[in-house]
Amino acid sequence: MIKFIKSIISDIDSVFDRDPAARSRIEVFLLYPHINAIISHKISHFFFTKKWFFLARLISNISRFLTGIEIHPGAKIGKGLFIDHGMGVVIGETAEIGDNVTMYHGVTLGGTGKEKGKRHPTIGDNVIIGAGSKVLGNIYLAAGTRVGANSVVLRNTNPNTAVVGIPAKEVSSNKISYFTEYMI
């Protein structure tokens, strides 16, 4: 239980690095839907790993109704995930998300059909995924990747690159050291 609480506090604290509107921990805890979605996901993921699939999906669906963020209980999420605004985000069952990832509203980490096994993307550390972007299939977004808004990513990316368009293509290859370098 202590580990669970510490992980939630860490997720709350990560908001302050990426959202200048965040004022206090209590505000983030109570009013940021992604924090509530992450807490619900941690609980539903626990039940999913214990093969209590119905309870896991029930918790996941209640969370989706309350937050507008759908995270399948089977998804694996690292620390410090920040989903800004959140509404309409979908994270599929076999998706894996690294540490300190930032997503904006309307992002989908989805599959491309009825494949079995690993069918959703793997997201590396320090990735930024713009609003409305779709990342589809069993692909890998390498650490430091930046995905432009409304892009459709269908292929693996190289580390520290920016991709934009439909389908997404690489447009730059600059080393990213901190998210704050890209804030306006």
Disulfide bonds with the S-S distance in Angstrom:
none
